[in-house]
Amino acid sequence: MSSATFSEVAYRRHQRSVEARRILGKAFFQIAVTLFAAAFAIPLIWLLMSSLKTNAELIRFPPQFWPEKLIWDNYPRVLQEYPLALWFRNTLFLSANAAIGAVISNSLVAYGFARIRWAGRGVLFALCLGSMLLPGLVTQIPVYITWRKLGLLGTYFPLTIGAWLGSPYFVFLMAQFFRTIPEELTDAARVDGCREFGIFRHIILPLCKPAMAVVALFAFVGTWGDVMGPLIYLKRTSMYTLAIGLRLMQDTSGLTTPERSDWAGMMVGATLATIPVVILFFFTQKTFIEGITFTGLKE
C-alpha cells in the first residue's frame, strides 16, 4: 500500500470517528434535554391529571398519578359553580394592561437614559436603580394610604395605573439593551433631520423586539399570578382575579372536612389559570430568546 493510499484511509477513519463522536454527542444532548423537559413537565401533567380525578382519589394516600376514570364533568361543574370565566376576563384585562403599559412607559424612560445626553442623567439613573433596594412591603402602606385618600379603593385604578409609571428593573433592562444599538444609526438619523421621537419609533423600537418581549412577558405573568395587589384593593367578588378566586375557592372548601372539600374544583381552577401562561410562552419563546440582529448595518 502506497503512502498516499494509507493517508487517505487514515483520513477517512478519522472523519468517521469525528462524525461518530458528533452523532453520539448530539444524541446525548437530546436525551439530556428531553429528560430535563420531562422533569419540568411532570408538575403540569400531575395538575392536569388531578383536575380529572374525584375528591376521594385526591385525598388518597399514597397518591395515584393516573386517575381510575377521567372525570371530564369536573370542568363544566366548576364553571357553573364558580364565576371562573368572569375572573379569567378580569385577570386578562389587568395582565394585558400591565404588559402594554410596561412596554410603553419603560421604553420611553429607558430611551431618555440610554440615548439622550442631558445634565444629571447619571445621578437620576442611579437614584432610579437605587429604588430597587426598597422592598415592596416598605412602600405598601404609604401607597395604600394614597389610593385611599384618592377614593379609588375597590376599583381597578390601583392595579392599572402603576403599570404606566415605569419600573426601575424594566427601565434598567431596556436601557442596557438600548446601549447595545450602534450610535451611528441614531447619529445618521439626526443628521437627516429626524427628531428624537422619530428615532425612537423608527430605529430603536424595531431593533429592541427581544427586550420588549421580555418586559411584556414578565409584566404579564407577574400580574397574572399576583395575589397581594387584588387582595388589598379589590372588594367585590365580581372584580376578583383568578388568583384571588382560587384563594376564595380554597377558603370556601376549607370550611368543611377534607373528605367533603372540593379539591377537584381547585385543581380545575388551577389548571385553567396555568394554561394561558403556557400557551403564551410557546407563542413568544422565539422572540424571547432571539438575539439582536442589526439589520441596519447589513448591506
C-alpha positions as CSV (number, residue, x, y, z in Angstrom):
1,M,0.0,0.0,0.0
2,S,1.4,3.3,-1.0
3,S,1.9,6.2,1.4
4,A,-0.8,8.2,-0.4
5,T,-3.4,5.4,-0.1
6,F,-2.5,4.9,3.6
7,S,-3.0,8.6,4.3
8,E,-6.4,8.5,2.6
9,V,-7.6,5.5,4.6
10,A,-6.4,7.2,7.8
11,Y,-8.1,10.4,6.9
12,R,-11.4,8.6,6.3
13,R,-11.1,6.7,9.5
14,H,-10.5,10.0,11.3
15,Q,-13.5,11.6,9.6
16,R,-15.7,8.6,10.5
17,S,-14.5,8.8,14.1
18,V,-15.2,12.5,14.3
19,E,-18.7,12.0,12.8
20,A,-19.5,9.2,15.2
21,R,-18.4,11.4,18.2
22,R,-20.6,14.2,16.9
23,I,-23.6,12.0,16.5
24,L,-23.1,10.5,19.9
25,G,-22.7,13.9,21.5
26,K,-25.8,15.2,19.7
27,A,-27.8,12.1,20.8
28,F,-26.6,12.5,24.4
29,F,-27.6,16.2,24.4
30,Q,-31.0,15.4,23.0
31,I,-31.6,12.7,25.6
32,A,-30.5,15.1,28.4
33,V,-32.7,17.9,27.2
34,T,-35.7,15.5,26.9
35,L,-35.2,14.2,30.5
36,F,-34.9,17.8,31.8
37,A,-38.1,18.8,29.9
38,A,-39.9,15.8,31.2
39,A,-38.9,16.6,34.8
40,F,-40.2,20.2,34.4
41,A,-43.4,18.9,32.7
42,I,-44.3,16.4,35.5
43,P,-45.9,19.0,37.8
44,L,-48.1,20.3,34.9
45,I,-49.1,16.8,33.9
46,W,-49.9,16.0,37.5
47,L,-52.0,19.1,37.9
48,L,-53.9,18.2,34.7
49,M,-54.5,14.6,35.9
50,S,-55.6,15.8,39.3
51,S,-58.3,18.0,37.7
52,L,-59.8,14.9,36.2
53,K,-59.9,12.9,39.5
54,T,-62.6,12.6,42.1
55,N,-62.2,14.1,45.6
56,A,-61.7,10.7,47.1
57,E,-58.8,10.0,44.7
58,L,-57.2,13.3,45.5
59,I,-57.1,12.7,49.3
60,R,-56.0,9.1,48.9
61,F,-52.6,8.2,50.3
62,P,-50.3,7.2,48.7
63,P,-51.3,9.5,45.8
64,Q,-52.1,7.9,42.4
65,F,-50.8,9.6,39.3
66,W,-53.3,8.3,36.8
67,P,-57.0,8.6,37.7
68,E,-59.1,5.4,37.7
69,K,-61.6,7.2,35.5
70,L,-61.3,10.5,33.7
71,I,-63.9,12.8,35.2
72,W,-64.4,15.4,32.4
73,D,-67.5,16.6,34.2
74,N,-65.3,18.5,36.7
75,Y,-64.7,21.3,34.2
76,P,-68.4,22.2,33.3
77,R,-69.3,21.7,37.0
78,V,-66.7,24.1,38.3
79,L,-67.5,26.7,35.5
80,Q,-71.1,26.6,36.7
81,E,-70.5,26.8,40.4
82,Y,-67.8,29.5,40.3
83,P,-67.5,32.6,38.1
84,L,-64.2,31.5,36.6
85,A,-65.0,33.0,33.2
86,L,-65.5,36.4,34.8
87,W,-62.3,36.0,36.9
88,F,-60.5,35.0,33.8
89,R,-61.7,38.1,31.9
90,N,-60.7,40.4,34.8
91,T,-57.2,38.8,35.0
92,L,-56.7,39.0,31.3
93,F,-57.6,42.7,31.3
94,L,-55.2,43.5,34.1
95,S,-52.4,41.4,32.7
96,A,-52.8,42.9,29.2
97,N,-52.8,46.4,30.6
98,A,-49.6,45.6,32.6
99,A,-47.8,44.3,29.5
100,I,-48.8,47.2,27.3
101,G,-48.1,49.8,30.0
102,A,-44.8,48.3,30.9
103,V,-43.5,48.3,27.3
104,I,-44.6,51.8,26.5
105,S,-43.6,53.6,29.8
106,N,-40.3,51.8,30.4
107,S,-39.1,52.0,26.8
108,L,-39.6,55.8,26.8
109,V,-37.8,56.3,30.1
110,A,-35.0,53.9,29.1
111,Y,-34.5,55.7,25.8
112,G,-34.1,59.0,27.7
113,F,-31.5,57.5,30.0
114,A,-29.6,55.5,27.3
115,R,-29.6,57.6,24.2
116,I,-30.2,61.3,25.1
117,R,-27.5,63.3,26.8
118,W,-28.7,65.7,29.4
119,A,-27.3,67.1,32.7
120,G,-27.9,64.9,35.7
121,R,-28.7,61.8,33.7
122,G,-26.3,59.6,35.6
123,V,-27.4,60.7,39.0
124,L,-31.1,60.3,38.3
125,F,-30.4,56.9,36.7
126,A,-28.6,55.8,39.9
127,L,-31.5,57.0,42.0
128,C,-33.9,55.0,39.8
129,L,-31.8,51.9,40.3
130,G,-31.4,52.6,44.0
131,S,-35.2,52.4,44.4
132,M,-35.0,48.7,43.6
133,L,-33.3,48.2,47.0
134,L,-36.5,49.2,48.8
135,P,-38.7,46.1,49.5
136,G,-42.3,46.3,48.3
137,L,-43.5,46.0,51.9
138,V,-41.8,49.3,52.8
139,T,-43.9,51.3,50.3
140,Q,-47.1,49.2,50.6
141,I,-48.7,51.1,53.4
142,P,-48.0,54.7,52.0
143,V,-49.2,53.6,48.6
144,Y,-52.4,52.2,50.1
145,I,-53.0,55.4,52.1
146,T,-52.5,57.4,48.9
147,W,-55.1,55.4,47.0
148,R,-57.5,55.5,49.9
149,K,-57.3,59.3,50.1
150,L,-57.9,59.5,46.4
151,G,-61.1,57.4,46.9
152,L,-60.0,54.7,44.5
153,L,-60.1,51.6,46.7
154,G,-62.3,48.9,45.3
155,T,-61.5,49.9,41.7
156,Y,-59.0,48.7,39.2
157,F,-57.1,52.0,39.1
158,P,-54.6,51.0,41.8
159,L,-53.8,47.9,39.8
160,T,-53.6,49.5,36.4
161,I,-52.1,53.0,36.7
162,G,-48.8,51.7,38.2
163,A,-48.0,49.8,35.0
164,W,-47.9,53.1,33.1
165,L,-45.5,54.8,35.6
166,G,-42.4,52.6,34.9
167,S,-40.5,50.1,36.8
168,P,-36.8,50.5,37.8
169,Y,-35.9,46.9,36.9
170,F,-37.6,47.2,33.4
171,V,-36.0,50.6,32.9
172,F,-32.6,49.2,33.6
173,L,-33.2,46.2,31.4
174,M,-34.3,48.2,28.4
175,A,-31.7,50.9,28.9
176,Q,-28.9,48.3,28.8
177,F,-30.4,46.9,25.7
178,F,-30.6,50.3,24.0
179,R,-26.9,50.9,24.7
180,T,-26.0,47.9,22.6
181,I,-27.5,49.6,19.5
182,P,-24.8,51.4,17.5
183,E,-24.7,55.2,17.9
184,E,-24.1,55.5,14.2
185,L,-27.7,54.7,13.4
186,T,-29.2,57.4,15.6
187,D,-26.5,59.9,14.7
188,A,-27.2,59.4,11.0
189,A,-30.9,59.9,11.6
190,R,-30.2,63.1,13.5
191,V,-28.1,64.4,10.6
192,D,-31.1,63.7,8.3
193,G,-33.3,65.9,10.5
194,C,-35.2,63.1,12.3
195,R,-36.4,64.1,15.8
196,E,-35.9,62.1,18.9
197,F,-39.3,60.5,18.9
198,G,-38.9,59.6,15.3
199,I,-35.6,58.0,16.1
200,F,-37.2,56.1,18.9
201,R,-40.1,54.9,16.9
202,H,-38.5,54.1,13.5
203,I,-35.0,52.9,14.6
204,I,-34.8,51.9,18.2
205,L,-38.2,50.1,18.6
206,P,-37.7,47.8,15.6
207,L,-34.4,46.7,16.9
208,C,-35.5,46.0,20.5
209,K,-38.2,43.5,20.0
210,P,-36.5,40.9,22.2
211,A,-36.3,43.4,25.1
212,M,-39.9,44.4,24.6
213,A,-40.9,40.7,24.6
214,V,-39.1,40.1,27.9
215,V,-40.6,43.1,29.6
216,A,-44.1,42.3,28.3
217,L,-43.9,38.7,29.3
218,F,-42.5,39.4,32.8
219,A,-45.2,42.1,33.4
220,F,-48.0,39.8,32.0
221,V,-47.0,36.8,34.1
222,G,-46.3,38.8,37.2
223,T,-49.8,40.4,37.1
224,W,-51.5,37.1,36.1
225,G,-50.3,35.4,39.3
226,D,-50.4,38.5,41.6
227,V,-52.3,37.8,44.8
228,M,-51.3,40.7,47.1
229,G,-52.5,43.6,44.9
230,P,-56.0,42.3,44.2
231,L,-56.3,41.1,47.7
232,I,-55.7,44.6,49.1
233,Y,-57.5,46.8,46.7
234,L,-60.5,44.7,45.4
235,K,-63.6,44.2,47.5
236,R,-66.3,42.9,45.2
237,T,-66.3,39.2,44.1
238,S,-67.2,40.2,40.6
239,M,-63.9,42.1,40.3
240,Y,-61.7,39.3,41.5
241,T,-58.9,37.9,39.5
242,L,-58.1,34.2,39.1
243,A,-55.5,34.2,41.9
244,I,-58.0,35.7,44.4
245,G,-60.7,33.5,43.0
246,L,-58.7,30.3,43.6
247,R,-58.0,31.6,47.1
248,L,-61.7,32.1,47.7
249,M,-62.3,28.5,46.4
250,Q,-59.7,27.2,48.9
251,D,-61.2,29.2,51.8
252,T,-64.7,28.0,51.0
253,S,-63.7,24.4,50.7
254,G,-61.5,24.6,53.8
255,L,-64.6,25.3,55.9
256,T,-65.6,21.6,55.6
257,T,-63.8,18.4,56.4
258,P,-61.1,17.2,53.9
259,E,-63.3,14.5,52.7
260,R,-66.0,17.0,51.7
261,S,-63.7,19.7,50.3
262,D,-63.8,20.4,46.6
263,W,-60.2,19.5,45.8
264,A,-61.1,18.6,42.3
265,G,-62.6,22.0,41.8
266,M,-59.5,23.7,43.0
267,M,-57.4,21.6,40.6
268,V,-59.6,22.6,37.7
269,G,-59.3,26.3,38.6
270,A,-55.5,26.0,38.9
271,T,-55.3,24.2,35.5
272,L,-57.4,26.8,33.8
273,A,-55.2,29.5,35.3
274,T,-52.0,27.9,34.2
275,I,-52.9,27.0,30.6
276,P,-52.9,30.6,29.2
277,V,-49.4,31.3,30.6
278,V,-48.1,28.1,29.0
279,I,-49.7,29.0,25.7
280,L,-48.3,32.5,25.8
281,F,-44.7,31.1,26.4
282,F,-45.0,28.8,23.4
283,F,-46.0,31.7,21.1
284,T,-43.4,34.1,22.4
285,Q,-40.4,31.9,23.1
286,K,-38.7,32.5,19.8
287,T,-38.8,36.3,20.2
288,F,-38.0,35.8,23.9
289,I,-34.7,34.1,23.3
290,E,-33.5,35.5,20.0
291,G,-30.6,37.9,19.9
292,I,-30.3,41.4,18.4
293,T,-29.9,41.5,14.6
294,F,-28.6,44.9,13.5
295,T,-30.3,44.8,10.1
296,G,-29.4,48.5,9.6
297,L,-25.7,47.6,9.3
298,K,-26.1,45.0,6.6
299,E,-25.6,45.8,3.0
